Amino acid sequence: MAEGDTIHRTARRLNAALGGERVLEVAVPNPRSPLRRQSARLGELRGSRLASVEARGKHLLLHFEPGLALHCHLGMNGSWRVVEPGGEPSRPERSAWVILTTEHARAAQFGGTHLALRTAGELRADPRLSRLGPDLLAPGFQPAAGAGALRKGTPGQALGEALLDQRLVAGVGNVYKSEGCFAASLNPWRSLSELTDADLERLFDALRDMMQAGVTDKRRPRLVYRRAGGPCAWCGTRIRSRGQGDANRVTYWCPRCQP
C-alpha cells in the first residue's frame, strides 16, 4: 500500500505539473472507474482551476475552484502518471480511472481503492478524513504529538499494530512500521503500556526523518523490511518476521537489537 511519503511526493508532482492550471478536458475511459457514477458532476470540472493538491496521510485531495475536490486513495496498486506536452504515456490510458488535461500537462490516475468527486462540505463530513490522526509529514509535526496520539489507543495494543491505525497516526505503512521500530530499537510486539513517552518520541523522530527522505529523493530504508532470515545489519542476528494484527500484516524485526 502506498505510504505517506509516496502520497506527499505525488501531491508535489501534481502541484508542479497542474497547479493553477484550468482543466480543459476530463475523461473517464475505464468503465470500472467509480467516477462513471458521477458523470453529471464531472462536467463541473471543465474550466475550473486546480487550486492545490493536498496529502493527508494516505489520502490525496485535488482541490478545484470554486469548491469541488477529487478524493483519492491509491491502496496497494493505484498511481498517478503525469505526461508533459509532447510526451508519451507510460501505460495505456484506456485503463485510467480519470484523466485531467490542462494546457501544459495531462495527469491520469490508475486503480486505487477510492476515487470520488466531493464538495468541501462532503469532505469535512467524510469519516475517513475527519478521523485521521496527525500526519507525520504535515508541517510542524512534533514527535510529542505522535506519542500523544498513540496514547489514545488501547494500552495493551502492540506497537506495530498501533502504528498502522490511521485513526491514531496517519501515513505510516508496513515498510515504515518495521523500519521505524528498528531505527528506534523498539520491539514492535511490545504493548503501548510498556513504552515510555521518550521511547515513542524517539520512534517518531526517526519515522519523520525517514519519511521526509522518502518524499524528497524516494529513499527508503531496507535494513529489516523483507529481509527475514538474513543477518541484521547491526548485530548479525537473523531477522525475524510474523503476521501482526487483525489484518495479519507482516512485521520484520531483529530480536537482539529490538528487545
KEBAVO-316718 format. One record per residue (C-alpha): residue number from 1; x, y, z. Coordinates in steps of 0.5 Angstrom, whole numbers, plus 2048, in hexadecimal, padded with zeros to 3 digits. Layout:
BEGIN
+-----+-----+-----+-----+
|   k |  c1 |  c2 |  c3 |
+-----+-----+-----+-----+
| NUM |   X |   Y |   Z |
...
+-----+-----+-----+-----+
end
This chain:
BEGIN
+-----+-----+-----+-----+
|   k |  c1 |  c2 |  c3 |
+-----+-----+-----+-----+
|   1 | 800 | 800 | 800 |
|   2 | 802 | 807 | 7FE |
|   3 | 805 | 80A | 805 |
|   4 | 805 | 811 | 807 |
|   5 | 80C | 813 | 803 |
|   6 | 809 | 811 | 7FD |
|   7 | 803 | 815 | 7FD |
|   8 | 806 | 81B | 7FF |
|   9 | 80B | 81A | 7F9 |
|  10 | 805 | 819 | 7F5 |
|  11 | 802 | 81F | 7F7 |
|  12 | 808 | 823 | 7F6 |
|  13 | 809 | 821 | 7EF |
|  14 | 801 | 822 | 7ED |
|  15 | 802 | 829 | 7F0 |
|  16 | 808 | 82A | 7EC |
|  17 | 805 | 828 | 7E5 |
|  18 | 7FE | 82A | 7E6 |
|  19 | 7FD | 82F | 7EC |
|  20 | 7FA | 836 | 7EA |
|  21 | 7F8 | 833 | 7E3 |
|  22 | 7F1 | 833 | 7E0 |
|  23 | 7EE | 82C | 7DF |
|  24 | 7ED | 82C | 7D7 |
|  25 | 7EA | 824 | 7D7 |
|  26 | 7E8 | 81F | 7DC |
|  27 | 7E8 | 818 | 7D9 |
|  28 | 7E6 | 811 | 7DD |
|  29 | 7E8 | 80C | 7D8 |
|  30 | 7E8 | 806 | 7DC |
|  31 | 7E1 | 803 | 7DD |
|  32 | 7E2 | 801 | 7E4 |
|  33 | 7E4 | 808 | 7E6 |
|  34 | 7E0 | 80A | 7ED |
|  35 | 7DF | 811 | 7E9 |
|  36 | 7DB | 80E | 7E4 |
|  37 | 7D5 | 80E | 7E9 |
|  38 | 7D6 | 816 | 7EA |
|  39 | 7D6 | 818 | 7E2 |
|  40 | 7D2 | 81E | 7E3 |
|  41 | 7D6 | 821 | 7E9 |
|  42 | 7DD | 820 | 7E5 |
|  43 | 7DA | 825 | 7E0 |
|  44 | 7DB | 82A | 7E5 |
|  45 | 7E3 | 829 | 7E5 |
|  46 | 7E4 | 82B | 7DE |
|  47 | 7E6 | 832 | 7DE |
|  48 | 7E8 | 832 | 7E6 |
|  49 | 7EE | 834 | 7E8 |
|  50 | 7F2 | 82F | 7EC |
|  51 | 7F4 | 833 | 7F3 |
|  52 | 7F8 | 82E | 7F6 |
|  53 | 7FA | 826 | 7F7 |
|  54 | 7FA | 824 | 7FF |
|  55 | 7FC | 81E | 802 |
|  56 | 7F9 | 81C | 809 |
|  57 | 7FC | 815 | 80B |
|  58 | 7FB | 810 | 805 |
|  59 | 7F5 | 814 | 802 |
|  60 | 7F6 | 819 | 7FC |
|  61 | 7F2 | 81F | 7FB |
|  62 | 7F2 | 823 | 7F5 |
|  63 | 7EE | 82A | 7F7 |
|  64 | 7EB | 82E | 7F1 |
|  65 | 7E8 | 835 | 7F1 |
|  66 | 7E2 | 836 | 7F2 |
|  67 | 7E2 | 830 | 7F7 |
|  68 | 7E2 | 829 | 7F5 |
|  69 | 7E7 | 824 | 7F6 |
|  70 | 7EA | 81D | 7F4 |
|  71 | 7EB | 819 | 7FA |
|  72 | 7EF | 813 | 7F8 |
|  73 | 7F2 | 80D | 7FC |
|  74 | 7F7 | 809 | 7F8 |
|  75 | 7F7 | 803 | 7FC |
|  76 | 7FC | 7FE | 7FA |
|  77 | 7FD | 7FF | 7F3 |
|  78 | 7FA | 806 | 7F1 |
|  79 | 7FE | 80B | 7EE |
|  80 | 7FE | 812 | 7EA |
|  81 | 802 | 813 | 7E4 |
|  82 | 804 | 81A | 7E1 |
|  83 | 805 | 81B | 7DA |
|  84 | 808 | 821 | 7D8 |
|  85 | 807 | 824 | 7D1 |
|  86 | 80A | 820 | 7CB |
|  87 | 80B | 81A | 7D0 |
|  88 | 808 | 813 | 7CF |
|  89 | 804 | 810 | 7D5 |
|  90 | 808 | 80A | 7D9 |
|  91 | 802 | 806 | 7D8 |
|  92 | 7FB | 805 | 7D4 |
|  93 | 7F7 | 80B | 7D6 |
|  94 | 7F0 | 807 | 7D5 |
|  95 | 7F1 | 804 | 7DB |
|  96 | 7F1 | 80A | 7DF |
|  97 | 7EC | 80C | 7E4 |
|  98 | 7ED | 813 | 7E3 |
|  99 | 7F1 | 818 | 7DE |
| 100 | 7F2 | 81F | 7DF |
| 101 | 7F4 | 823 | 7D9 |
| 102 | 7F7 | 82A | 7DA |
| 103 | 7FA | 82F | 7D5 |
| 104 | 801 | 82D | 7D8 |
| 105 | 800 | 825 | 7DA |
| 106 | 7FC | 81F | 7DB |
| 107 | 7FB | 81B | 7E1 |
| 108 | 7F8 | 814 | 7E2 |
| 109 | 7F6 | 810 | 7E8 |
| 110 | 7F6 | 809 | 7E7 |
| 111 | 7F3 | 804 | 7EC |
| 112 | 7F2 | 805 | 7F4 |
| 113 | 7ED | 804 | 7F9 |
| 114 | 7E9 | 80A | 7F9 |
| 115 | 7E8 | 810 | 7F4 |
| 116 | 7E2 | 815 | 7F5 |
| 117 | 7E1 | 81C | 7F3 |
| 118 | 7DE | 820 | 7F9 |
| 119 | 7DC | 826 | 7FB |
| 120 | 7E0 | 82A | 801 |
| 121 | 7DA | 828 | 806 |
| 122 | 7DA | 821 | 804 |
| 123 | 7E2 | 821 | 805 |
| 124 | 7E1 | 823 | 80C |
| 125 | 7DC | 81E | 80E |
| 126 | 7E0 | 818 | 80B |
| 127 | 7E2 | 814 | 811 |
| 128 | 7E8 | 811 | 80D |
| 129 | 7EB | 818 | 80D |
| 130 | 7E8 | 81B | 814 |
| 131 | 7EA | 815 | 818 |
| 132 | 7F1 | 815 | 815 |
| 133 | 7F7 | 816 | 81B |
| 134 | 7FC | 81B | 81A |
| 135 | 800 | 81B | 813 |
| 136 | 808 | 819 | 815 |
| 137 | 809 | 81D | 80E |
| 138 | 805 | 823 | 810 |
| 139 | 809 | 82A | 811 |
| 140 | 80A | 82B | 818 |
| 141 | 809 | 824 | 81A |
| 142 | 80D | 822 | 821 |
| 143 | 80F | 81B | 824 |
| 144 | 80B | 81D | 82A |
| 145 | 805 | 81E | 826 |
| 146 | 806 | 817 | 823 |
| 147 | 807 | 814 | 82A |
| 148 | 801 | 817 | 82D |
| 149 | 7FD | 814 | 827 |
| 150 | 7FF | 80D | 829 |
| 151 | 7FD | 80E | 830 |
| 152 | 7F6 | 80F | 82D |
| 153 | 7F6 | 807 | 82B |
| 154 | 7F5 | 801 | 82F |
| 155 | 7FA | 801 | 834 |
| 156 | 7FB | 7F9 | 833 |
| 157 | 7FC | 7FA | 82C |
| 158 | 802 | 7F8 | 828 |
| 159 | 806 | 7FE | 826 |
| 160 | 807 | 7FB | 81F |
| 161 | 7FF | 7FB | 81E |
| 162 | 7FE | 801 | 821 |
| 163 | 803 | 805 | 81C |
| 164 | 7FE | 802 | 816 |
| 165 | 7F8 | 805 | 819 |
| 166 | 7F7 | 80B | 815 |
| 167 | 7F2 | 80E | 81B |
| 168 | 7F8 | 80F | 81F |
| 169 | 7FD | 811 | 81B |
| 170 | 7FD | 812 | 813 |
| 171 | 802 | 810 | 80E |
| 172 | 805 | 80A | 811 |
| 173 | 805 | 804 | 80D |
| 174 | 808 | 7FD | 80D |
| 175 | 80F | 7FF | 80B |
| 176 | 810 | 805 | 810 |
| 177 | 80D | 801 | 815 |
| 178 | 812 | 7FC | 815 |
| 179 | 818 | 800 | 814 |
| 180 | 816 | 806 | 819 |
| 181 | 816 | 801 | 81E |
| 182 | 81C | 7FE | 81C |
| 183 | 820 | 805 | 81C |
| 184 | 81D | 807 | 823 |
| 185 | 81F | 800 | 826 |
| 186 | 818 | 7FE | 828 |
| 187 | 815 | 7F8 | 827 |
| 188 | 80E | 7F8 | 823 |
| 189 | 80B | 7F3 | 827 |
| 190 | 80B | 7F7 | 82E |
| 191 | 805 | 7FA | 830 |
| 192 | 804 | 801 | 831 |
| 193 | 803 | 801 | 838 |
| 194 | 80A | 7FE | 838 |
| 195 | 80D | 804 | 835 |
| 196 | 80F | 80B | 838 |
| 197 | 80E | 811 | 834 |
| 198 | 815 | 812 | 833 |
| 199 | 815 | 80B | 82F |
| 200 | 80F | 80E | 82B |
| 201 | 812 | 815 | 82A |
| 202 | 819 | 811 | 827 |
| 203 | 815 | 80D | 823 |
| 204 | 811 | 813 | 81F |
| 205 | 817 | 817 | 81F |
| 206 | 81A | 811 | 81B |
| 207 | 814 | 810 | 817 |
| 208 | 813 | 817 | 815 |
| 209 | 81B | 818 | 812 |
| 210 | 81A | 811 | 80E |
| 211 | 813 | 813 | 80B |
| 212 | 816 | 81A | 809 |
| 213 | 81C | 817 | 806 |
| 214 | 817 | 813 | 802 |
| 215 | 813 | 819 | 800 |
| 216 | 819 | 81D | 7FD |
| 217 | 81D | 817 | 7FA |
| 218 | 819 | 811 | 7FA |
| 219 | 81E | 80E | 7FF |
| 220 | 81B | 808 | 804 |
| 221 | 81F | 804 | 809 |
| 222 | 81F | 7FD | 808 |
| 223 | 823 | 7FA | 80E |
| 224 | 81E | 7F6 | 810 |
| 225 | 818 | 7F6 | 80C |
| 226 | 817 | 7F0 | 807 |
| 227 | 81E | 7ED | 80A |
| 228 | 81B | 7E8 | 80E |
| 229 | 820 | 7E2 | 80F |
| 230 | 826 | 7E7 | 80D |
| 231 | 82B | 7EA | 812 |
| 232 | 82A | 7F0 | 816 |
| 233 | 82E | 7F6 | 813 |
| 234 | 830 | 7F8 | 81A |
| 235 | 831 | 7F1 | 81E |
| 236 | 831 | 7EC | 819 |
| 237 | 82B | 7E8 | 81D |
| 238 | 826 | 7E5 | 818 |
| 239 | 820 | 7EA | 816 |
| 240 | 819 | 7E7 | 818 |
| 241 | 812 | 7E8 | 815 |
| 242 | 80B | 7E7 | 817 |
| 243 | 804 | 7E9 | 815 |
| 244 | 801 | 7EE | 81A |
| 245 | 7FA | 7F1 | 81C |
| 246 | 7F4 | 7EF | 819 |
| 247 | 7F6 | 7F1 | 812 |
| 248 | 7FC | 7EC | 813 |
| 249 | 801 | 7F1 | 810 |
| 250 | 808 | 7EE | 810 |
| 251 | 80D | 7F1 | 815 |
| 252 | 814 | 7F1 | 815 |
| 253 | 819 | 7F2 | 81B |
| 254 | 81F | 7F0 | 81E |
| 255 | 81E | 7EC | 825 |
| 256 | 825 | 7EE | 827 |
| 257 | 825 | 7F6 | 825 |
| 258 | 81E | 7F7 | 827 |
| 259 | 81D | 7F3 | 82E |
+-----+-----+-----+-----+
end
